[in-house]
Amino acid sequence: TTGDENVAVGHGALTAATTANGNTAVGTDALKAVTTQGYNTAVGYNAMLVATSASGNSAFGNQCLDALTTGDYNTGVGAAALGATTTGEENVAVGYNALDSNTTGSYNIGIGTNTIQANTTTNYNIGIGRNALYANTASENVAIGPFCLDANTTGGNLVGVGYNVLGANTTGGQNTAVGHTALDANTTASDN
């Protein structure tokens, strides 16, 4: 092969690399399928397992970014973080199962166990805290605090800050709530 500046440690790590440059793979089958793209870092069992032409990604944890094929500039830290992401770009997931169901969604940030867990294709969400935006499938939401907006499914343009804020909200949109359990009984009402 003609690739330069690659590091591979572990059975099956970087085995398909042909012209890829600047990759680091540590762990069994880490970056196993990458062929031509570079500047990825994968640490953990099956980290970035099927990535073929993705670049600029960082995966730290078992099965982190393991479904990624061509998405660029994603960062996953924690087992199964961004585990289903295939072509999504510029996502950040820190914590076990953070953004785990995300496939093509981009520009999302999930920090904490199970944050933004149900998201598959939507963009521009921020969830910080255990289970924040857990069931969310809508775009442009911000949830900061454990269980904040965790039942939300399709409500968009929401802002919640605090423990269990807007916790029962499912489809209500354009709501803002700040403080411990603020608007926690709201389910479908909007513009609050």
C-alpha positions as CSV (number, residue, x, y, z in Angstrom):
1,T,0.0,0.0,0.0
2,T,1.0,3.6,-0.3
3,G,-0.6,5.0,2.9
4,D,1.7,6.8,5.3
5,E,1.8,7.6,9.0
6,N,-0.7,5.0,10.1
7,V,-0.6,3.1,13.5
8,A,-2.4,-0.2,14.0
9,V,-2.4,-2.2,17.2
10,G,-4.7,-5.2,17.5
11,H,-6.0,-8.1,15.5
12,G,-7.6,-6.9,12.3
13,A,-6.9,-3.2,12.9
14,L,-6.5,-1.1,9.7
15,T,-6.3,-4.3,7.6
16,A,-8.0,-2.7,4.5
17,A,-5.9,0.5,4.3
18,T,-4.5,1.1,0.9
19,T,-3.8,4.8,0.5
20,A,-5.1,6.0,3.8
21,N,-2.9,8.4,5.8
22,G,-2.6,9.5,9.4
23,N,-4.9,6.9,11.0
24,T,-4.5,5.4,14.4
25,A,-6.3,2.2,15.3
26,V,-6.0,0.4,18.6
27,G,-8.1,-2.6,19.4
28,T,-9.5,-5.7,17.6
29,D,-10.9,-4.7,14.2
30,A,-10.5,-1.0,14.9
31,L,-10.8,0.9,11.6
32,K,-10.8,-2.5,9.9
33,A,-12.4,-1.3,6.6
34,V,-10.9,2.1,6.0
35,T,-9.2,2.2,2.6
36,T,-8.5,5.7,1.4
37,Q,-9.3,8.3,3.9
38,G,-7.3,9.5,6.8
39,Y,-6.8,11.2,10.1
40,N,-9.1,9.0,12.1
41,T,-8.5,7.8,15.6
42,A,-10.2,4.6,16.8
43,V,-9.5,3.0,20.1
44,G,-11.6,0.0,21.3
45,Y,-13.0,-3.2,20.1
46,N,-14.8,-2.7,16.7
47,A,-14.3,1.1,17.0
48,M,-15.1,2.5,13.5
49,L,-15.4,-1.1,12.2
50,V,-16.9,-0.5,8.8
51,A,-15.7,3.1,8.0
52,T,-14.4,3.0,4.4
53,S,-13.9,6.6,3.4
54,A,-14.6,8.6,6.5
55,S,-12.0,11.2,7.7
56,G,-11.3,13.3,10.7
57,N,-13.2,11.1,13.2
58,S,-12.4,10.1,16.7
59,A,-13.8,7.1,18.4
60,F,-12.9,6.0,21.9
61,G,-14.8,3.0,23.3
62,N,-16.0,-0.4,22.3
63,Q,-18.2,-0.3,19.3
64,C,-18.0,3.4,19.1
65,L,-18.9,4.7,15.6
66,D,-18.9,1.1,14.5
67,A,-21.5,1.6,11.8
68,L,-19.9,4.7,10.3
69,T,-19.2,4.5,6.6
70,T,-18.5,7.9,5.1
71,G,-19.4,10.5,7.8
72,D,-16.7,13.0,8.7
73,Y,-15.5,14.9,11.8
74,N,-17.5,12.9,14.4
75,T,-16.3,12.4,18.0
76,G,-17.5,9.6,20.1
77,V,-16.4,8.7,23.6
78,G,-17.9,5.8,25.4
79,A,-19.2,2.3,24.6
80,A,-21.7,2.4,21.7
81,A,-21.5,6.2,21.4
82,L,-22.7,7.1,17.9
83,G,-23.0,3.4,17.3
84,A,-25.5,3.5,14.5
85,T,-24.2,6.6,12.7
86,T,-23.5,5.8,9.1
87,T,-23.1,9.1,7.2
88,G,-23.8,11.8,9.9
89,E,-21.2,14.5,10.3
90,E,-19.8,16.7,13.0
91,N,-21.6,15.0,15.9
92,V,-20.2,14.8,19.4
93,A,-21.3,12.0,21.8
94,V,-19.8,11.4,25.2
95,G,-21.2,8.7,27.4
96,Y,-22.5,5.2,27.1
97,N,-25.2,5.0,24.3
98,A,-25.0,8.7,23.7
99,L,-26.6,9.3,20.2
100,D,-26.5,5.6,19.8
101,S,-29.5,5.4,17.3
102,N,-28.3,8.4,15.2
103,T,-27.8,7.3,11.6
104,T,-27.6,10.4,9.3
105,G,-28.2,13.2,11.7
106,S,-25.5,15.9,11.9
107,Y,-24.3,18.7,14.2
108,N,-25.7,17.1,17.4
109,I,-24.1,17.1,20.8
110,G,-24.9,14.5,23.4
111,I,-23.1,14.4,26.7
112,G,-24.2,11.8,29.3
113,T,-25.5,8.2,29.3
114,N,-28.4,7.7,26.8
115,T,-28.5,11.4,25.7
116,I,-30.5,12.0,22.4
117,Q,-30.7,8.2,22.3
118,A,-33.7,7.8,19.8
119,N,-32.5,10.4,17.3
120,T,-31.9,9.0,13.9
121,T,-31.9,11.7,11.2
122,T,-32.4,15.1,12.9
123,N,-29.9,17.9,13.3
124,Y,-28.8,20.6,15.7
125,N,-29.7,19.1,19.0
126,I,-27.9,19.5,22.3
127,G,-28.5,17.2,25.2
128,I,-26.4,17.3,28.4
129,G,-27.2,15.1,31.3
130,R,-28.4,11.5,31.8
131,N,-31.3,10.7,29.4
132,A,-31.6,14.3,28.2
133,L,-33.6,14.3,25.0
134,Y,-33.8,10.5,25.2
135,A,-36.8,9.9,22.9
136,N,-36.2,13.0,20.7
137,T,-36.7,12.7,16.9
138,A,-37.0,16.4,16.3
139,S,-34.4,19.1,15.4
140,E,-33.1,22.2,17.1
141,N,-33.7,21.3,20.8
142,V,-31.5,22.1,23.8
143,A,-31.8,20.1,27.0
144,I,-29.4,20.6,29.9
145,G,-30.0,18.5,33.0
146,P,-30.8,14.8,33.8
147,F,-34.0,13.6,32.3
148,C,-34.6,17.0,30.7
149,L,-37.0,16.7,27.7
150,D,-36.5,12.9,27.9
151,A,-40.1,12.1,26.6
152,N,-40.0,14.6,23.8
153,T,-40.5,12.9,20.4
154,T,-41.4,15.5,17.7
155,G,-41.6,18.8,19.6
156,G,-39.1,21.2,18.1
157,N,-37.4,24.5,19.1
158,L,-37.4,23.6,22.8
159,V,-35.1,24.8,25.5
160,G,-35.0,23.2,28.9
161,V,-32.5,23.7,31.7
162,G,-32.7,21.7,35.0
163,Y,-33.7,18.3,36.4
164,N,-36.7,16.7,34.5
165,V,-37.6,20.0,32.9
166,L,-40.3,19.5,30.3
167,G,-40.1,15.9,31.3
168,A,-43.5,14.9,29.9
169,N,-43.4,17.0,26.8
170,T,-43.9,14.9,23.7
171,T,-45.0,17.1,20.8
172,G,-45.3,20.6,22.2
173,G,-43.0,23.0,20.4
174,Q,-41.4,26.4,21.0
175,N,-41.3,26.0,24.8
176,T,-38.7,27.3,27.2
177,A,-38.4,26.2,30.8
178,V,-35.7,26.7,33.4
179,G,-35.6,25.3,36.9
180,H,-36.1,22.0,38.7
181,T,-39.1,20.2,37.1
182,A,-40.3,23.3,35.3
183,L,-43.2,22.6,33.0
184,D,-42.7,18.9,33.8
185,A,-46.4,18.1,33.2
186,N,-46.6,19.8,29.8
187,T,-47.2,17.3,27.0
188,T,-48.5,19.0,23.8
189,A,-48.8,22.7,24.6
190,S,-46.6,25.1,22.6
191,D,-45.3,28.6,22.9
192,N,-44.7,28.6,26.6
